[in-house]
Amino acid sequence: MSATLFACTLGFLWLGTVPLTCGLVGQIFGVRYVSTLFGIVFLSHQLGSFFGAWGAGYAYATTGSYDLAWQISIAIAVLAALLHWPIRDAPVARLATE
């Protein structure tokens, strides 16, 4: 039952911020290059998830516990929140292309 509830929750929340992130990228940088920029955003998320899973496995293999992985994950989450706090969703000034 717990695995089913976890799977349902993950299914509802997985990539739940994709439309919001894509809209923010389009609003800030314009829709002309939104696919390229969002591709870079999505790639960075995939690399982060790979290294997060690998790092947690490495921490477990080294220490025999996931405690270090949780502590690093929490620190990275706090750092990410602080780095994203000053983001303004105003369009970036562009040069006129005529």
C-alpha positions as MATLAB code, in Angstrom:
seq = 'MSATLFACTLGFLWLGTVPLTCGLVGQIFGVRYVSTLFGIVFLSHQLGSFFGAWGAGYAYATTGSYDLAWQISIAIAVLAALLHWPIRDAPVARLATE';
ca = [
       0.000    0.000    0.000;
       2.808    2.438    0.829;
       4.517    1.746   -2.515;
       1.241    2.350   -4.359;
       0.630    5.633   -2.535;
       4.205    6.705   -3.190;
       3.854    5.848   -6.891;
       0.572    7.780   -7.144;
       2.044   10.824   -5.400;
       5.147   10.745   -7.568;
       3.005   10.349  -10.667;
       1.005   13.455   -9.807;
       4.037   15.545   -8.871;
       6.679   14.315  -11.347;
       7.488   17.123  -13.751;
       4.700   19.169  -12.182;
       6.765   22.326  -12.495;
       7.570   21.835  -16.191;
       4.816   24.142  -17.520;
       5.707   26.801  -14.946;
       9.433   26.625  -15.723;
       8.835   26.639  -19.463;
       6.511   29.624  -19.124;
       9.063   31.483  -17.000;
      11.858   30.806  -19.502;
       9.591   32.001  -22.318;
       8.559   35.109  -20.407;
      12.121   36.094  -19.524;
      13.912   35.221  -22.766;
      11.066   35.281  -25.286;
       9.464   32.431  -27.162;
      11.892   32.434  -30.099;
      14.468   30.223  -28.353;
      12.274   28.671  -25.666;
      12.779   25.119  -26.985;
      16.566   25.408  -26.927;
      16.657   27.075  -23.519;
      14.164   24.663  -22.022;
      16.174   21.771  -23.468;
      19.202   23.061  -21.579;
      17.102   23.391  -18.401;
      15.763   19.840  -18.787;
      19.225   18.415  -19.523;
      20.643   20.040  -16.404;
      17.846   18.515  -14.332;
      18.564   15.067  -15.762;
      22.280   15.399  -15.044;
      21.492   16.558  -11.524;
      19.238   13.581  -10.901;
      21.869   11.190  -12.239;
      24.623   12.606  -10.056;
      22.264   12.775   -7.068;
      21.364    9.105   -7.352;
      24.959    8.101   -8.020;
      26.234   10.246   -5.147;
      23.681    8.799   -2.723;
      24.713    5.284   -3.742;
      28.354    6.172   -3.323;
      27.690    7.710    0.107;
      25.825    4.575    1.159;
      28.569    2.291   -0.127;
      31.199    4.362    1.690;
      29.457    5.019    5.014;
      26.769    2.319    5.179;
      24.096    4.967    5.753;
      22.079    7.463    3.722;
      22.483   10.165    6.391;
      25.238   11.991    4.494;
      23.207   11.871    1.275;
      20.195   13.406    3.050;
      22.308   16.126    4.637;
      23.905   17.039    1.301;
      20.487   16.987   -0.414;
      19.046   19.359    2.166;
      22.046   21.692    1.840;
      21.736   21.705   -1.964;
      17.995   22.413   -1.724;
      18.583   25.370    0.603;
      21.355   26.667   -1.685;
      19.081   26.329   -4.729;
      16.297   28.224   -2.960;
      18.673   31.033   -2.030;
      20.100   31.227   -5.557;
      16.639   31.344   -7.123;
      15.177   33.840   -4.649;
      16.315   36.962   -6.574;
      15.001   35.784   -9.979;
      12.807   38.452  -11.511;
      10.287   37.283  -14.053;
      10.635   40.454  -16.117;
      11.627   40.100  -19.769;
      15.316   40.571  -20.539;
      16.075   43.723  -22.557;
      16.954   42.816  -26.146;
      18.555   44.639  -29.014;
      16.236   45.492  -31.874;
      16.712   43.038  -34.770;
      15.420   44.707  -37.886;
];
